[in-house]
Amino acid sequence: MPQLDTSTWFIVILSMLLSLFTLMQMKFLKHSSFSLPQPITESKLKHPTPWEMKWTKTYLPHSLHL
């Protein structure tokens, strides 16, 4: 029965680890790091609505009679 040749195992395992390390580094480089949030001005938050400039009557619920 022939014996298993293990002479190339070291090179195979070393090259596999090197390629895995390289692939993981490339994968991590694609993701951008967390950046500080930019302040949002109030003008960007406002949405024009037709009732902004108009007075709107607010009614009480039917169960409350004052």
Sequence and secondary structure as in RCSB ss.txt:
>XXXX:A:sequence
MPQLDTSTWFIVILSMLLSLFTLMQMKFLKHSSFSLPQPITESKLKHPTPWEMKWTKTYLPHSLHL
>XXXX:A:secstr
      TTHHHHHHHHHHHHHHHHHHHHHHS          HHHH    TTSSS       TT   
